[in-house]
Amino acid sequence: MSMLTPPGMGGKYRITGDKYPRMRPHRRRGRLVGVVVACGAVIGVAGWGTLQLIDVFTGDGGTASAAASKTACSTKASPAATAAPAALPRPAQITVNVFNATTRSGLAKTTADELKKRGFRVGQVGNASAQYDKKVAGTGVLLGPASSLNTSLPVLATQLTTAERRTDATRTGATIDLILGTEFKALTGQAEATRALTALTAPQPQKATAKKDC
């Protein structure tokens, strides 16, 4: 029996030739799966890169438009409303006492006569008390009760725009004192005083407001 004869064949079969069969190992399925996964990853990365390039050249496309539509707000300005004028008294409803705190005689009477021509009521006329006599350095002082601060005081102030306004919480009644100071020469011109009074009682426009619609 030849050494090349497989055992058990009893020499019936003989292997001849100078080539011998070689056993190949089975291919591993894992290697094939890895190749498939790698190919899929390459394709995915390539597709993602393509989309990024498209977004760059198209300005982020639909995504940017959608985001802008969610965040963009339009601002609308509402028209300015007109506020009703405050309920101010008319000159005929205001009583004014005129006192002279200067050294010039007759000043209180001439001023009182002018106020009467302009529609105001005139109360007492004379020299100022010792508290104010020769102690008012400006053109004058308008003195009234606390309730007159936003009512009769502003109305009378249109006739002497440079006068100082004061209120006295202990004062009763609605009468206002006009105390003429050392710098007083005359009341504000009637035309200018009328314009100031008209502007005081005219409706005042309010500021416009802005509203956002999102």
Phi and psi in degrees as GROMACS dihedral restraints (atoms count N, CA, C in turn):
[ dihedral_restraints ]
;  ai    aj    ak    al  type     phi  dphi    fc
    3     4     5     6     1   -75.3    20    10
    4     5     6     7     1   155.5    20    10
    6     7     8     9     1   -69.2    20    10
    7     8     9    10     1   -17.9    20    10
    9    10    11    12     1   -90.1    20    10
   10    11    12    13     1    -5.3    20    10
   12    13    14    15     1   -83.0    20    10
   13    14    15    16     1   126.5    20    10
   15    16    17    18     1   -60.6    20    10
   16    17    18    19     1   146.3    20    10
   18    19    20    21     1   -64.9    20    10
   19    20    21    22     1   143.1    20    10
   21    22    23    24     1    91.5    20    10
   22    23    24    25     1    -9.4    20    10
   24    25    26    27     1   -89.0    20    10
   25    26    27    28     1    -8.4    20    10
   27    28    29    30     1    57.7    20    10
   28    29    30    31     1    29.0    20    10
   30    31    32    33     1    75.1    20    10
   31    32    33    34     1     6.9    20    10
   33    34    35    36     1   -71.0    20    10
   34    35    36    37     1   -36.8    20    10
   36    37    38    39     1  -113.5    20    10
   37    38    39    40     1   142.8    20    10
   39    40    41    42     1  -134.6    20    10
   40    41    42    43     1   138.5    20    10
   42    43    44    45     1   -95.7    20    10
   43    44    45    46     1   123.2    20    10
   45    46    47    48     1  -120.2    20    10
   46    47    48    49     1   169.2    20    10
   48    49    50    51     1    98.4    20    10
   49    50    51    52     1   170.1    20    10
   51    52    53    54     1  -104.0    20    10
   52    53    54    55     1     8.7    20    10
   54    55    56    57     1  -113.9    20    10
   55    56    57    58     1   140.8    20    10
   57    58    59    60     1  -116.8    20    10
   58    59    60    61     1   142.0    20    10
   60    61    62    63     1   -66.5    20    10
   61    62    63    64     1   141.9    20    10
   63    64    65    66     1  -118.8    20    10
   64    65    66    67     1   137.1    20    10
   66    67    68    69     1   -88.0    20    10
   67    68    69    70     1   123.2    20    10
   69    70    71    72     1   -93.2    20    10
   70    71    72    73     1   137.0    20    10
   72    73    74    75     1   -69.8    20    10
   73    74    75    76     1   150.6    20    10
   75    76    77    78     1   -66.8    20    10
   76    77    78    79     1   139.4    20    10
   78    79    80    81     1   -68.1    20    10
   79    80    81    82     1   139.3    20    10
   81    82    83    84     1   -82.6    20    10
   82    83    84    85     1   132.1    20    10
   84    85    86    87     1   -69.4    20    10
   85    86    87    88     1   -27.3    20    10
   87    88    89    90     1   -62.3    20    10
   88    89    90    91     1   -35.9    20    10
   90    91    92    93     1   -65.2    20    10
   91    92    93    94     1   -38.5    20    10
   93    94    95    96     1   -65.8    20    10
   94    95    96    97     1   -42.5    20    10
   96    97    98    99     1   -62.7    20    10
   97    98    99   100     1   -39.3    20    10
   99   100   101   102     1   -62.7    20    10
  100   101   102   103     1   -39.1    20    10
  102   103   104   105     1   -64.3    20    10
  103   104   105   106     1   -41.6    20    10
  105   106   107   108     1   -63.9    20    10
  106   107   108   109     1   -43.7    20    10
  108   109   110   111     1   -62.8    20    10
  109   110   111   112     1   -41.8    20    10
  111   112   113   114     1   -62.9    20    10
  112   113   114   115     1   -41.6    20    10
  114   115   116   117     1   -63.1    20    10
  115   116   117   118     1   -41.0    20    10
  117   118   119   120     1   -63.6    20    10
  118   119   120   121     1   -39.2    20    10
  120   121   122   123     1   -64.5    20    10
  121   122   123   124     1   -41.3    20    10
  123   124   125   126     1   -62.3    20    10
  124   125   126   127     1   -42.9    20    10
  126   127   128   129     1   -64.9    20    10
  127   128   129   130     1   -40.9    20    10
  129   130   131   132     1   -63.3    20    10
  130   131   132   133     1   -44.9    20    10
  132   133   134   135     1   -62.7    20    10
  133   134   135   136     1   -41.1    20    10
  135   136   137   138     1   -63.5    20    10
  136   137   138   139     1   -41.2    20    10
  138   139   140   141     1   -65.8    20    10
  139   140   141   142     1   -41.4    20    10
  141   142   143   144     1   -63.2    20    10
  142   143   144   145     1   -42.4    20    10
  144   145   146   147     1   -62.3    20    10
  145   146   147   148     1   -37.4    20    10
  147   148   149   150     1   -64.3    20    10
  148   149   150   151     1   -42.6    20    10
  150   151   152   153     1   -63.2    20    10
  151   152   153   154     1   -38.8    20    10
  153   154   155   156     1   -62.7    20    10
  154   155   156   157     1   -41.2    20    10
  156   157   158   159     1   -63.9    20    10
  157   158   159   160     1   -39.5    20    10
  159   160   161   162     1   -63.4    20    10
  160   161   162   163     1   -41.0    20    10
  162   163   164   165     1   -64.1    20    10
  163   164   165   166     1   -38.0    20    10
  165   166   167   168     1   -63.5    20    10
  166   167   168   169     1   -44.4    20    10
  168   169   170   171     1   -83.3    20    10
  169   170   171   172     1   -16.3    20    10
  171   172   173   174     1  -107.0    20    10
  172   173   174   175     1     8.9    20    10
  174   175   176   177     1    71.3    20    10
  175   176   177   178     1    36.6    20    10
  177   178   179   180     1    75.1    20    10
  178   179   180   181     1     5.0    20    10
  180   181   182   183     1    51.7    20    10
  181   182   183   184     1  -138.1    20    10
  183   184   185   186     1   -66.3    20    10
  184   185   186   187     1   -30.2    20    10
  186   187   188   189     1   -62.8    20    10
  187   188   189   190     1   -45.9    20    10
  189   190   191   192     1   -63.6    20    10
  190   191   192   193     1   -40.3    20    10
  192   193   194   195     1   -64.0    20    10
  193   194   195   196     1   -42.0    20    10
  195   196   197   198     1   -64.7    20    10
  196   197   198   199     1   -43.0    20    10
  198   199   200   201     1   -64.4    20    10
  199   200   201   202     1   -40.1    20    10
  201   202   203   204     1   -65.7    20    10
  202   203   204   205     1   -38.0    20    10
  204   205   206   207     1   -66.5    20    10
  205   206   207   208     1   -28.1    20    10
  207   208   209   210     1   -78.9    20    10
  208   209   210   211     1   -33.6    20    10
  210   211   212   213     1   -99.7    20    10
  211   212   213   214     1   -18.8    20    10
  213   214   215   216     1   -73.1    20    10
  214   215   216   217     1   136.6    20    10
  216   217   218   219     1  -128.3    20    10
  217   218   219   220     1   139.6    20    10
  219   220   221   222     1   -98.9    20    10
  220   221   222   223     1   135.6    20    10
  222   223   224   225     1  -103.4    20    10
  223   224   225   226     1   125.4    20    10
  225   226   227   228     1  -116.8    20    10
  226   227   228   229     1   132.5    20    10
  228   229   230   231     1   -93.7    20    10
  229   230   231   232     1   124.0    20    10
  231   232   233   234     1   -79.5    20    10
  232   233   234   235     1   145.5    20    10
  234   235   236   237     1   -63.4    20    10
  235   236   237   238     1   148.9    20    10
  237   238   239   240     1   -67.5    20    10
  238   239   240   241     1   132.2    20    10
  240   241   242   243     1   -86.9    20    10
  241   242   243   244     1   159.6    20    10
  243   244   245   246     1  -108.0    20    10
  244   245   246   247     1   118.1    20    10
  246   247   248   249     1   -81.6    20    10
  247   248   249   250     1   139.5    20    10
  249   250   251   252     1   -69.1    20    10
  250   251   252   253     1   143.1    20    10
  252   253   254   255     1   -66.7    20    10
  253   254   255   256     1   151.7    20    10
  255   256   257   258     1   -66.8    20    10
  256   257   258   259     1   152.1    20    10
  258   259   260   261     1   -76.3    20    10
  259   260   261   262     1    89.8    20    10
  261   262   263   264     1   -97.9    20    10
  262   263   264   265     1   145.4    20    10
  264   265   266   267     1   -72.3    20    10
  265   266   267   268     1   152.8    20    10
  267   268   269   270     1   -79.7    20    10
  268   269   270   271     1   157.7    20    10
  270   271   272   273     1   -53.3    20    10
  271   272   273   274     1   -35.3    20    10
  273   274   275   276     1   -67.3    20    10
  274   275   276   277     1   -15.1    20    10
  276   277   278   279     1   -95.5    20    10
  277   278   279   280     1     1.4    20    10
  279   280   281   282     1  -112.6    20    10
  280   281   282   283     1   126.5    20    10
  282   283   284   285     1  -101.1    20    10
  283   284   285   286     1   130.0    20    10
  285   286   287   288     1  -120.7    20    10
  286   287   288   289     1   127.9    20    10
  288   289   290   291     1   -93.4    20    10
  289   290   291   292     1   132.1    20    10
  291   292   293   294     1  -112.6    20    10
  292   293   294   295     1   120.7    20    10
  294   295   296   297     1  -123.8    20    10
  295   296   297   298     1   140.6    20    10
  297   298   299   300     1  -100.4    20    10
  298   299   300   301     1   117.0    20    10
  300   301   302   303     1  -104.9    20    10
  301   302   303   304     1    14.5    20    10
  303   304   305   306     1  -105.8    20    10
  304   305   306   307     1  -179.8    20    10
  306   307   308   309     1   -92.1    20    10
  307   308   309   310     1    -0.9    20    10
  309   310   311   312     1   -87.3    20    10
  310   311   312   313     1   124.3    20    10
  312   313   314   315     1   -80.7    20    10
  313   314   315   316     1   151.4    20    10
  315   316   317   318     1    79.6    20    10
  316   317   318   319     1    -1.7    20    10
  318   319   320   321     1   -69.8    20    10
  319   320   321   322     1   -37.2    20    10
  321   322   323   324     1   -65.8    20    10
  322   323   324   325     1   -41.4    20    10
  324   325   326   327     1   -67.3    20    10
  325   326   327   328     1   -45.0    20    10
  327   328   329   330     1   -64.4    20    10
  328   329   330   331     1   -35.8    20    10
  330   331   332   333     1   -70.1    20    10
  331   332   333   334     1   -40.3    20    10
  333   334   335   336     1   -64.1    20    10
  334   335   336   337     1   -40.7    20    10
  336   337   338   339     1   -61.9    20    10
  337   338   339   340     1   -39.3    20    10
  339   340   341   342     1   -67.6    20    10
  340   341   342   343     1   -40.6    20    10
  342   343   344   345     1   -64.0    20    10
  343   344   345   346     1   -36.8    20    10
  345   346   347   348     1   -64.7    20    10
  346   347   348   349     1   -37.4    20    10
  348   349   350   351     1   -64.5    20    10
  349   350   351   352     1   -29.7    20    10
  351   352   353   354     1   -88.3    20    10
  352   353   354   355     1     5.7    20    10
  354   355   356   357     1   102.3    20    10
  355   356   357   358     1     0.3    20    10
  357   358   359   360     1   -86.4    20    10
  358   359   360   361     1   153.3    20    10
  360   361   362   363     1   -83.7    20    10
  361   362   363   364     1   140.9    20    10
  363   364   365   366     1  -112.7    20    10
  364   365   366   367     1   129.6    20    10
  366   367   368   369     1  -100.1    20    10
  367   368   369   370     1  -113.0    20    10
  369   370   371   372     1   -79.7    20    10
  370   371   372   373     1   148.0    20    10
  372   373   374   375     1  -135.7    20    10
  373   374   375   376     1   128.3    20    10
  375   376   377   378     1   171.2    20    10
  376   377   378   379     1  -160.3    20    10
  378   379   380   381     1   -82.7    20    10
  379   380   381   382     1   152.4    20    10
  381   382   383   384     1   -72.2    20    10
  382   383   384   385     1   157.8    20    10
  384   385   386   387     1   -69.3    20    10
  385   386   387   388     1   167.4    20    10
  387   388   389   390     1   -60.5    20    10
  388   389   390   391     1   -26.0    20    10
  390   391   392   393     1   -64.5    20    10
  391   392   393   394     1   -29.3    20    10
  393   394   395   396     1  -118.8    20    10
  394   395   396   397     1   -14.2    20    10
  396   397   398   399     1   -59.2    20    10
  397   398   399   400     1   120.1    20    10
  399   400   401   402     1    59.9    20    10
  400   401   402   403     1    23.2    20    10
  402   403   404   405     1  -120.2    20    10
  403   404   405   406     1     4.5    20    10
  405   406   407   408     1  -102.9    20    10
  406   407   408   409     1   106.4    20    10
  408   409   410   411     1   -79.7    20    10
  409   410   411   412     1   -26.1    20    10
  411   412   413   414     1   -86.5    20    10
  412   413   414   415     1  -158.4    20    10
  414   415   416   417     1   -75.6    20    10
  415   416   417   418     1   -26.8    20    10
  417   418   419   420     1   169.4    20    10
  418   419   420   421     1   171.2    20    10
  420   421   422   423     1  -129.9    20    10
  421   422   423   424     1   131.7    20    10
  423   424   425   426     1  -101.5    20    10
  424   425   426   427     1   117.8    20    10
  426   427   428   429     1  -121.4    20    10
  427   428   429   430     1   124.2    20    10
  429   430   431   432     1  -147.8    20    10
  430   431   432   433     1   177.4    20    10
  432   433   434   435     1   -69.5    20    10
  433   434   435   436     1   167.9    20    10
  435   436   437   438     1   -60.2    20    10
  436   437   438   439     1   -32.6    20    10
  438   439   440   441     1   -68.6    20    10
  439   440   441   442     1   -13.7    20    10
  441   442   443   444     1   -91.0    20    10
  442   443   444   445     1    -2.3    20    10
  444   445   446   447     1   -58.0    20    10
  445   446   447   448     1   -42.9    20    10
  447   448   449   450     1  -113.3    20    10
  448   449   450   451     1    19.4    20    10
  450   451   452   453     1  -125.5    20    10
  451   452   453   454     1   -90.1    20    10
  453   454   455   456     1   -76.3    20    10
  454   455   456   457     1   -29.7    20    10
  456   457   458   459     1   -60.8    20    10
  457   458   459   460     1   -49.1    20    10
  459   460   461   462     1   -61.4    20    10
  460   461   462   463     1   -33.0    20    10
  462   463   464   465     1   -67.7    20    10
  463   464   465   466     1   -47.7    20    10
  465   466   467   468     1   -66.7    20    10
  466   467   468   469     1   -30.8    20    10
  468   469   470   471     1   -64.8    20    10
  469   470   471   472     1   -20.0    20    10
  471   472   473   474     1   -68.1    20    10
  472   473   474   475     1   -17.5    20    10
  474   475   476   477     1   -91.3    20    10
  475   476   477   478     1   -18.5    20    10
  477   478   479   480     1  -146.3    20    10
  478   479   480   481     1    84.1    20    10
  480   481   482   483     1   -67.1    20    10
  481   482   483   484     1   -20.4    20    10
  483   484   485   486     1   -92.3    20    10
  484   485   486   487     1     0.4    20    10
  486   487   488   489     1   -74.6    20    10
  487   488   489   490     1   150.6    20    10
  489   490   491   492     1   -84.2    20    10
  490   491   492   493     1   139.8    20    10
  492   493   494   495     1  -103.5    20    10
  493   494   495   496     1   130.9    20    10
  495   496   497   498     1  -136.7    20    10
  496   497   498   499     1   151.6    20    10
  498   499   500   501     1  -126.5    20    10
  499   500   501   502     1   153.1    20    10
  501   502   503   504     1  -126.6    20    10
  502   503   504   505     1   114.5    20    10
  504   505   506   507     1   -65.9    20    10
  505   506   507   508     1   -23.6    20    10
  507   508   509   510     1   -86.8    20    10
  508   509   510   511     1    -6.4    20    10
  510   511   512   513     1   -79.8    20    10
  511   512   513   514     1   139.1    20    10
  513   514   515   516     1  -112.1    20    10
  514   515   516   517     1   164.3    20    10
  516   517   518   519     1    83.4    20    10
  517   518   519   520     1  -176.6    20    10
  519   520   521   522     1  -117.3    20    10
  520   521   522   523     1     1.7    20    10
  522   523   524   525     1   -70.6    20    10
  523   524   525   526     1   143.8    20    10
  525   526   527   528     1  -115.3    20    10
  526   527   528   529     1   140.6    20    10
  528   529   530   531     1   -97.0    20    10
  529   530   531   532     1   133.5    20    10
  531   532   533   534     1  -109.2    20    10
  532   533   534   535     1   108.6    20    10
  534   535   536   537     1  -103.4    20    10
  535   536   537   538     1   115.1    20    10
  537   538   539   540     1   -79.0    20    10
  538   539   540   541     1   130.2    20    10
  540   541   542   543     1   -96.5    20    10
  541   542   543   544     1   179.3    20    10
  543   544   545   546     1   -66.9    20    10
  544   545   546   547     1   -23.7    20    10
  546   547   548   549     1   -94.2    20    10
  547   548   549   550     1     5.1    20    10
  549   550   551   552     1   -72.4    20    10
  550   551   552   553     1   134.4    20    10
  552   553   554   555     1  -120.8    20    10
  553   554   555   556     1   -44.7    20    10
  555   556   557   558     1  -165.6    20    10
  556   557   558   559     1   165.0    20    10
  558   559   560   561     1   -67.0    20    10
  559   560   561   562     1   163.2    20    10
  561   562   563   564     1   -59.2    20    10
  562   563   564   565     1   140.6    20    10
  564   565   566   567     1   -49.6    20    10
  565   566   567   568     1   143.8    20    10
  567   568   569   570     1   -62.2    20    10
  568   569   570   571     1   -39.4    20    10
  570   571   572   573     1   -63.3    20    10
  571   572   573   574     1   -44.8    20    10
  573   574   575   576     1   -66.7    20    10
  574   575   576   577     1   -39.5    20    10
  576   577   578   579     1   -64.5    20    10
  577   578   579   580     1   -37.9    20    10
  579   580   581   582     1   -65.5    20    10
  580   581   582   583     1   -41.8    20    10
  582   583   584   585     1   -62.9    20    10
  583   584   585   586     1   -42.3    20    10
  585   586   587   588     1   -64.2    20    10
  586   587   588   589     1   -39.9    20    10
  588   589   590   591     1   -67.8    20    10
  589   590   591   592     1   -38.2    20    10
  591   592   593   594     1   -65.3    20    10
  592   593   594   595     1   -43.3    20    10
  594   595   596   597     1   -65.4    20    10
  595   596   597   598     1   -32.3    20    10
  597   598   599   600     1   -68.0    20    10
  598   599   600   601     1   -36.1    20    10
  600   601   602   603     1   -96.0    20    10
  601   602   603   604     1    -4.8    20    10
  603   604   605   606     1   -78.1    20    10
  604   605   606   607     1   151.4    20    10
  606   607   608   609     1   -60.7    20    10
  607   608   609   610     1   140.1    20    10
  609   610   611   612     1  -105.1    20    10
  610   611   612   613     1   123.4    20    10
  612   613   614   615     1   -67.4    20    10
  613   614   615   616     1   136.9    20    10
  615   616   617   618     1   -87.9    20    10
  616   617   618   619     1   163.1    20    10
  618   619   620   621     1   -69.4    20    10
  619   620   621   622     1   142.8    20    10
  621   622   623   624     1   -72.2    20    10
  622   623   624   625     1   145.8    20    10
  624   625   626   627     1  -112.4    20    10
  625   626   627   628     1   149.8    20    10
  627   628   629   630     1  -104.4    20    10
  628   629   630   631     1   136.8    20    10
  630   631   632   633     1  -125.3    20    10
  631   632   633   634     1   134.5    20    10
  633   634   635   636     1   -99.1    20    10
  634   635   636   637     1   128.9    20    10
  636   637   638   639     1  -107.6    20    10
  637   638   639   640     1   112.4    20    10
